Amino acid sequence: MIAHLGMYDRPETAAANDRFWAGIRDALGHGPDALTRDGDFWEIWRSPDLLLSQTCGMPYRTKLHGEVALVGTPDYGLTGCPPGYYCSVFVAHRDRAGSALRDFDGQVFAYNEDLSQSGWAAPQTHMAAEGVRHGSLLQTGGHALSAQAVADRQADFAALDALTWDLIQEHDDFAKDLIELARTEPTPTLPFITALSHDAAPLRDAIRTAIQNLSDADRRLLRLQDLVEIPAETYLAIPTPPAPGSTV
């Protein structure tokens, strides 16, 4: 079986994620001894051996719905967001302090990938509502890499998910070169999933127990507050903008 918590796994959170998984496994009564930290995310998500992973809302609604079972949605206690929700944060270089999002119309936008809710879909929907269009696009492959690209002036602005932005501000030196421009409307955050062959209910209970049993230090480091249940229909109703390069 595969257990995978790769979405917010970075050197500073890895040990806490290991302890979180150990708590889930102990409460569940079975599961692999260690988290999987290699392998392609899509192969992991679609594996019949998947016991637990975390995906993004856009991959879930566009490709994984019907292939995996929702387990629950973590509540990270993010500012301005209901339980189980998050948002995208637009960032720019600190030299642009005092600018508004509209000032970046036609400028270079960095994004992690085109199947990212917080890096692509939510910011594009927000920008369209504001009458802002990006200029050239820079695909980076990761939220932190998008932020780094803006800090290094390879791009003018980017959008990161709010939890990643919090972690960058806490752990990455380049955060001092960035400012926050704006935030999107909240959408459901990254859900936990399992293979369709598994019963999600015991996993849900085990995750709740593991969250309750986290040390104060690990709870703060992982930002985990609770597990909530958000129906699939809520994820599926979120708008999906055209992909980069689309003429639609």
C-alpha positions as CSV (number, residue, x, y, z in Angstrom):
1,M,0.0,0.0,0.0
2,I,1.0,3.6,-0.6
3,A,0.9,6.5,1.8
4,H,1.9,9.8,0.3
5,L,1.7,13.3,1.7
6,G,3.8,15.2,-0.8
7,M,1.9,18.4,-1.4
8,Y,3.4,20.4,1.6
9,D,6.3,18.1,2.3
10,R,9.5,20.1,2.5
11,P,12.7,19.7,4.6
12,E,11.3,21.7,7.5
13,T,8.0,19.7,7.6
14,A,9.2,16.2,6.6
15,A,9.7,14.9,10.1
16,A,6.3,16.3,11.3
17,N,4.7,14.6,8.3
18,D,6.3,11.3,9.2
19,R,4.9,11.6,12.7
20,F,1.5,12.6,11.3
21,W,1.4,9.5,9.1
22,A,2.6,7.3,12.0
23,G,-0.4,8.6,14.0
24,I,-2.8,7.9,11.1
25,R,-1.4,4.3,10.7
26,D,-1.6,3.6,14.4
27,A,-5.2,4.8,14.6
28,L,-6.1,2.9,11.4
29,G,-4.4,-0.3,12.5
30,H,-2.6,-0.9,9.2
31,G,-0.6,0.8,6.4
32,P,3.0,1.1,5.2
33,D,5.7,1.9,7.7
34,A,6.9,5.0,5.8
35,L,5.6,7.6,3.5
36,T,6.4,7.3,-0.2
37,R,8.5,10.3,-1.3
38,D,9.5,9.3,-4.8
39,G,7.4,8.5,-7.9
40,D,5.2,10.4,-10.2
41,F,2.2,12.1,-8.4
42,W,-0.3,11.0,-11.1
43,E,0.9,7.4,-10.9
44,I,0.5,7.5,-7.1
45,W,-2.9,9.0,-7.3
46,R,-4.2,6.5,-9.8
47,S,-2.5,3.4,-8.2
48,P,-4.9,0.7,-7.0
49,D,-2.5,0.4,-4.1
50,L,-3.1,3.9,-2.9
51,L,-4.1,4.0,0.8
52,L,-3.8,7.8,1.3
53,S,-2.6,10.8,-0.6
54,Q,-3.4,14.4,-1.0
55,T,-4.3,16.0,-4.4
56,C,-5.3,19.4,-5.6
57,G,-8.9,20.4,-6.4
58,M,-8.3,21.0,-10.1
59,P,-6.7,17.5,-10.8
60,Y,-9.6,16.0,-8.8
61,R,-12.4,17.7,-10.8
62,T,-10.8,17.5,-14.2
63,K,-9.2,14.0,-14.1
64,L,-9.5,12.0,-10.9
65,H,-13.2,12.3,-10.1
66,G,-14.6,8.8,-10.4
67,E,-11.2,7.3,-10.2
68,V,-10.5,7.9,-6.5
69,A,-12.5,8.3,-3.3
70,L,-12.6,11.5,-1.3
71,V,-11.5,11.0,2.3
72,G,-11.8,14.5,3.7
73,T,-10.4,18.0,3.5
74,P,-7.8,19.3,6.0
75,D,-8.5,22.6,7.7
76,Y,-5.4,24.7,8.0
77,G,-6.9,27.6,9.8
78,L,-6.0,30.0,7.0
79,T,-6.7,33.7,7.5
80,G,-9.9,34.8,5.8
81,C,-10.9,31.3,4.8
82,P,-13.7,29.1,6.1
83,P,-12.7,25.7,7.6
84,G,-11.3,23.5,4.8
85,Y,-10.8,26.3,2.4
86,Y,-7.8,28.2,1.1
87,C,-7.1,30.9,-1.5
88,S,-4.4,32.0,-3.9
89,V,-2.0,34.9,-3.0
90,F,-0.7,37.1,-5.7
91,V,2.9,38.1,-5.1
92,A,5.3,40.6,-6.7
93,H,8.8,41.9,-6.1
94,R,9.2,44.2,-3.2
95,D,10.3,47.0,-5.6
96,R,6.6,47.1,-6.7
97,A,5.4,47.9,-3.2
98,G,2.2,50.0,-3.4
99,S,1.2,48.5,-6.8
100,A,-2.2,47.0,-7.3
101,L,-3.0,43.8,-9.3
102,R,-4.3,45.9,-12.2
103,D,-0.8,47.4,-12.6
104,F,0.4,44.0,-13.8
105,D,-1.8,43.8,-16.8
106,G,0.2,42.4,-19.7
107,Q,3.2,41.5,-17.6
108,V,5.0,38.2,-17.1
109,F,3.1,35.7,-14.9
110,A,4.8,32.7,-13.3
111,Y,2.7,29.6,-12.5
112,N,3.5,26.2,-11.3
113,E,1.5,24.1,-13.7
114,D,-1.8,24.3,-15.7
115,L,-3.6,21.7,-13.5
116,S,-3.1,23.7,-10.4
117,Q,-6.2,25.2,-8.7
118,S,-4.2,27.8,-6.7
119,G,-1.4,28.4,-9.2
120,W,-3.5,28.6,-12.4
121,A,-7.3,28.2,-12.1
122,A,-8.1,30.5,-9.2
123,P,-5.8,33.3,-10.2
124,Q,-7.0,33.3,-13.9
125,T,-10.6,33.4,-12.8
126,H,-9.8,36.3,-10.4
127,M,-7.8,38.2,-13.0
128,A,-10.6,37.8,-15.6
129,A,-13.1,39.3,-13.1
130,E,-10.7,42.2,-12.5
131,G,-10.0,42.8,-16.2
132,V,-6.4,41.9,-15.9
133,R,-4.6,39.8,-18.5
134,H,-1.2,38.2,-18.2
135,G,1.5,38.8,-20.7
136,S,4.1,36.1,-21.2
137,L,3.9,33.0,-19.1
138,L,6.7,31.3,-17.2
139,Q,5.9,27.7,-16.1
140,T,8.1,26.8,-13.1
141,G,6.9,23.4,-11.9
142,G,6.3,24.5,-8.3
143,H,4.8,27.2,-6.1
144,A,8.1,27.9,-4.4
145,L,9.8,28.1,-7.8
146,S,7.2,30.6,-9.0
147,A,7.9,32.7,-5.9
148,Q,11.6,32.4,-6.5
149,A,11.2,33.5,-10.1
150,V,9.5,36.7,-9.0
151,A,12.1,37.3,-6.3
152,D,14.8,36.9,-9.0
153,R,12.9,39.2,-11.4
154,Q,12.4,36.4,-14.0
155,A,8.7,37.1,-13.7
156,D,6.7,40.1,-12.6
157,F,4.0,38.3,-10.5
158,A,2.8,34.9,-9.5
159,A,0.0,33.2,-7.5
160,L,0.7,30.8,-4.7
161,D,-1.6,28.9,-2.5
162,A,-2.0,30.6,0.9
163,L,-0.4,27.8,3.0
164,T,2.6,27.6,0.7
165,W,3.0,31.4,1.0
166,D,2.9,31.0,4.8
167,L,5.6,28.4,4.7
168,I,7.7,30.4,2.3
169,Q,7.6,33.4,4.6
170,E,8.6,31.2,7.5
171,H,11.4,29.2,5.9
172,D,12.7,30.8,2.8
173,D,15.1,33.8,2.7
174,F,13.9,35.0,-0.6
175,A,10.5,35.8,0.9
176,K,11.9,39.2,2.1
177,D,12.1,40.2,-1.6
178,L,8.3,39.6,-2.1
179,I,5.2,41.5,-1.4
180,E,1.5,40.4,-1.4
181,L,-0.7,42.0,-4.0
182,A,-4.1,40.5,-3.6
183,R,-6.0,37.3,-2.7
184,T,-8.6,35.3,-4.6
185,E,-11.9,34.1,-3.2
186,P,-11.5,31.0,-1.1
187,T,-12.1,27.5,-2.6
188,P,-11.9,24.1,-1.0
189,T,-8.4,23.2,-0.2
190,L,-6.4,20.1,-1.2
191,P,-8.4,16.9,-0.3
192,F,-7.1,13.6,1.0
193,I,-8.0,10.7,-1.3
194,T,-7.8,6.9,-1.4
195,A,-8.3,4.3,-4.1
196,L,-11.9,3.4,-4.8
197,S,-11.3,-0.1,-3.3
198,H,-10.7,1.4,0.1
199,D,-13.4,2.4,2.7
200,A,-12.8,6.1,3.3
201,A,-14.6,6.2,6.6
202,P,-12.0,4.5,8.7
203,L,-9.3,6.6,7.1
204,R,-11.3,9.7,7.9
205,D,-11.6,8.7,11.6
206,A,-7.9,7.9,11.7
207,I,-6.9,11.2,10.3
208,R,-9.0,13.1,12.8
209,T,-7.5,11.1,15.6
210,A,-4.0,11.7,14.4
211,I,-4.6,15.5,14.1
212,Q,-6.0,15.6,17.6
213,N,-2.9,13.7,18.9
214,L,-0.3,15.9,17.2
215,S,2.0,17.8,19.4
216,D,1.6,21.5,19.6
217,A,4.8,22.0,17.7
218,D,3.8,19.6,14.9
219,R,0.3,21.1,14.7
220,R,1.8,24.6,14.3
221,L,4.4,23.4,11.8
222,L,1.8,21.6,9.6
223,R,-0.9,24.1,10.3
224,L,-3.4,21.2,10.8
225,Q,-6.5,22.1,12.7
226,D,-9.1,19.5,11.8
227,L,-10.5,17.4,9.0
228,V,-13.8,18.5,7.4
229,E,-16.1,16.9,4.8
230,I,-16.6,18.8,1.6
231,P,-18.8,17.0,-1.0
232,A,-17.4,16.2,-4.4
233,E,-20.1,18.4,-5.9
234,T,-18.5,21.5,-4.3
235,Y,-15.1,20.7,-5.9
236,L,-16.7,19.9,-9.3
237,A,-18.6,23.3,-9.3
238,I,-15.4,25.4,-9.3
239,P,-14.7,27.1,-12.6
240,T,-12.0,25.8,-14.8
241,P,-10.4,28.5,-17.0
242,P,-8.8,27.8,-20.4
243,A,-5.3,26.2,-20.3
244,P,-2.2,28.2,-21.1
245,G,-2.0,28.9,-24.8
246,S,-5.6,28.1,-25.4
247,T,-7.5,30.3,-27.8
248,V,-10.9,29.4,-26.3
